Amino acid sequence: MENFKNRICPAPTLCYHKNMPLEQPESFLCPYCGEPNSLSVDISGGRIQEFIVDCEICCAPVAVRLTVDGEDVVGVETRRENE
């Protein structure tokens, strides 16, 4: 069996063997009730990520747009789902 640590990774920022966490915690304020919410961001999911999550407090649908730069989330934008 080939030693995994000695393999060359074609995309070093996405390799699991670099001990880099692929998920990072982020937080945002709900645009409906204003309460803080948390989410786990998969940084390997692309530079721009858009999805809908339910507010942890009021259960309203929140549209989230994330901007990822390398290993860091550099922007979190939220809005009401139908805006």
Backbone as CSV, one residue per row, in Angstrom:
resi,resn,N_x,N_y,N_z,CA_x,CA_y,CA_z,C_x,C_y,C_z
1,MET,0.850,-1.183,0.000,0.000,0.000,0.000,0.894,1.244,0.000
2,GLU,0.552,2.190,-0.836,1.320,3.428,-0.949,1.148,4.273,0.311
3,ASN,2.232,4.880,0.744,2.183,5.747,1.908,1.491,7.057,1.532
4,PHE,0.347,7.334,2.136,-0.463,8.498,1.786,0.288,9.808,2.010
5,LYS,1.115,9.893,3.039,1.817,11.148,3.341,2.828,11.511,2.269
6,ASN,3.303,10.549,1.482,4.320,10.819,0.478,3.736,11.128,-0.895
7,ARG,2.428,11.103,-1.038,1.807,11.401,-2.323,1.799,12.900,-2.560
8,ILE,1.909,13.289,-3.808,1.856,14.705,-4.173,0.400,15.086,-4.368
9,CYS,0.002,16.140,-3.729,-1.379,16.594,-3.799,-1.526,17.596,-4.944
10,PRO,-2.473,17.374,-5.877,-2.651,18.304,-6.989,-3.248,19.645,-6.558
11,ALA,-3.941,19.669,-5.449,-4.539,20.912,-4.941,-4.269,20.987,-3.443
12,PRO,-3.106,21.493,-3.029,-2.710,21.453,-1.618,-3.711,22.056,-0.649
13,THR,-4.488,23.043,-1.079,-5.430,23.655,-0.142,-6.622,22.761,0.151
14,LEU,-6.799,21.679,-0.627,-7.933,20.797,-0.420,-7.539,19.446,0.152
15,CYS,-6.269,19.229,0.456,-5.806,17.924,0.914,-6.149,17.673,2.370
16,TYR,-6.649,16.481,2.641,-6.981,16.110,4.005,-5.728,15.836,4.826
17,HIS,-4.662,15.367,4.191,-3.481,14.953,4.939,-2.637,16.130,5.424
18,LYS,-3.019,17.331,5.152,-2.271,18.512,5.623,-2.745,18.967,6.998
19,ASN,-3.651,18.194,7.614,-4.226,18.536,8.921,-4.955,19.870,8.904
20,MET,-5.460,20.235,7.737,-6.207,21.472,7.601,-7.690,21.174,7.809
21,PRO,-8.356,21.903,8.672,-9.795,21.680,8.819,-10.519,22.137,7.560
22,LEU,-11.393,21.294,7.020,-12.153,21.670,5.836,-13.458,22.353,6.203
23,GLU,-13.809,22.339,7.475,-14.993,23.048,7.929,-14.583,24.079,8.972
24,GLN,-15.190,25.246,8.861,-14.904,26.316,9.814,-16.214,26.861,10.366
25,PRO,-16.235,27.194,11.637,-17.447,27.793,12.202,-17.567,29.262,11.803
26,GLU,-18.768,29.688,11.506,-19.060,31.092,11.209,-20.350,31.459,11.921
27,SER,-20.597,32.731,12.048,-21.835,33.182,12.665,-22.418,34.332,11.856
28,PHE,-23.717,34.539,12.030,-24.413,35.624,11.343,-25.648,36.000,12.153
29,LEU,-26.189,37.174,11.881,-27.424,37.615,12.513,-28.583,37.334,11.574
30,CYS,-29.655,36.795,12.103,-30.848,36.513,11.313,-31.457,37.830,10.821
31,PRO,-31.754,37.949,9.523,-32.355,39.182,9.012,-33.830,39.349,9.408
32,TYR,-34.422,38.320,9.984,-35.811,38.399,10.437,-35.886,38.820,11.907
33,CYS,-35.244,38.041,12.776,-35.382,38.292,14.222,-34.152,38.962,14.839
34,GLY,-33.037,39.031,14.107,-31.843,39.705,14.604,-30.990,38.895,15.561
35,GLU,-31.368,37.650,15.799,-30.616,36.810,16.743,-29.392,36.182,16.066
36,PRO,-28.323,35.966,16.848,-27.130,35.322,16.293,-27.389,33.847,15.975
37,ASN,-26.796,33.386,14.882,-26.873,32.003,14.427,-25.468,31.531,14.101
38,SER,-25.286,30.226,14.070,-23.979,29.680,13.707,-24.163,28.676,12.578
39,LEU,-23.102,28.494,11.818,-23.105,27.471,10.785,-21.685,26.983,10.576
40,SER,-21.581,25.815,9.987,-20.288,25.218,9.689,-20.052,25.356,8.192
41,VAL,-18.948,25.987,7.802,-18.649,26.270,6.407,-17.651,25.247,5.874
42,ASP,-18.007,24.603,4.766,-17.098,23.693,4.078,-16.257,24.543,3.129
43,ILE,-15.027,24.857,3.506,-14.202,25.765,2.702,-13.756,25.143,1.385
44,SER,-13.930,23.828,1.233,-13.589,23.190,-0.036,-14.746,23.288,-1.023
45,GLY,-15.846,23.933,-0.633,-17.036,24.015,-1.468,-16.994,25.075,-2.542
46,GLY,-15.914,25.794,-2.675,-15.801,26.813,-3.715,-15.638,28.205,-3.142
47,ARG,-15.212,29.124,-4.013,-14.930,30.492,-3.590,-16.203,31.241,-3.200
48,ILE,-17.277,31.052,-3.970,-18.570,31.656,-3.662,-19.546,30.520,-3.383
49,GLN,-20.200,30.579,-2.224,-21.170,29.555,-1.846,-22.472,30.240,-1.461
50,GLU,-23.578,29.753,-2.008,-24.891,30.299,-1.696,-25.815,29.164,-1.303
51,PHE,-26.559,29.368,-0.230,-27.488,28.349,0.233,-28.507,28.976,1.172
52,ILE,-29.533,28.197,1.517,-30.589,28.627,2.428,-30.469,27.814,3.714
53,VAL,-30.519,28.503,4.850,-30.558,27.827,6.153,-31.734,28.388,6.939
54,ASP,-32.242,27.600,7.849,-33.305,28.077,8.732,-32.681,28.709,9.969
55,CYS,-33.222,29.842,10.380,-32.761,30.492,11.600,-32.930,29.532,12.773
56,GLU,-31.924,29.471,13.625,-31.958,28.585,14.787,-32.986,29.030,15.817
57,ILE,-33.406,30.293,15.775,-34.332,30.842,16.762,-35.765,30.910,16.217
58,CYS,-35.968,31.600,15.084,-37.325,31.821,14.571,-37.700,30.886,13.416
59,CYS,-36.772,30.078,12.947,-36.989,29.077,11.886,-37.282,29.679,10.517
60,ALA,-37.100,30.978,10.328,-37.316,31.606,9.027,-36.184,31.225,8.070
61,PRO,-36.470,31.138,6.759,-35.436,30.789,5.781,-34.507,31.976,5.506
62,VAL,-33.215,31.768,5.689,-32.214,32.814,5.510,-31.315,32.436,4.331
63,ALA,-31.205,33.344,3.348,-30.298,33.143,2.224,-28.904,33.590,2.662
64,VAL,-27.938,32.693,2.519,-26.560,32.965,2.940,-25.660,32.935,1.714
65,ARG,-24.785,33.917,1.607,-23.766,33.946,0.544,-22.409,34.090,1.227
66,LEU,-21.544,33.117,1.005,-20.211,33.116,1.604,-19.164,33.374,0.537
67,THR,-18.123,34.098,0.910,-16.961,34.266,0.053,-15.783,33.652,0.780
68,VAL,-15.127,32.696,0.116,-14.003,31.972,0.703,-12.749,32.327,-0.076
69,ASP,-11.676,32.616,0.645,-10.384,32.911,0.025,-9.358,31.973,0.625
70,GLY,-8.989,30.943,-0.110,-8.036,29.959,0.399,-8.627,29.189,1.555
71,GLU,-8.068,29.391,2.732,-8.522,28.690,3.933,-9.405,29.550,4.826
72,ASP,-9.779,30.734,4.369,-10.527,31.660,5.220,-11.844,32.076,4.584
73,VAL,-12.858,32.209,5.407,-14.116,32.813,4.984,-13.929,34.322,5.137
74,VAL,-14.017,35.056,4.028,-13.749,36.491,4.073,-15.024,37.326,3.981
75,GLY,-16.161,36.678,3.739,-17.406,37.416,3.678,-18.606,36.529,3.953
76,VAL,-19.515,37.031,4.762,-20.780,36.352,5.042,-21.885,37.385,4.844
77,GLU,-22.737,37.158,3.852,-23.863,38.057,3.583,-25.144,37.258,3.801
78,THR,-26.115,37.874,4.450,-27.398,37.224,4.660,-28.526,38.160,4.233
79,ARG,-29.627,37.542,3.850,-30.816,38.306,3.492,-32.029,37.411,3.665
80,ARG,-33.198,38.011,3.685,-34.426,37.232,3.714,-34.517,36.439,2.411
81,GLU,-35.077,35.262,2.467,-35.070,34.377,1.309,-35.704,35.020,0.071
82,ASN,-36.773,35.775,0.214,-37.487,36.304,-0.947,-37.129,37.736,-1.308
83,GLU,-36.022,38.236,-0.810,-35.608,39.615,-1.165,-34.907,39.639,-2.491
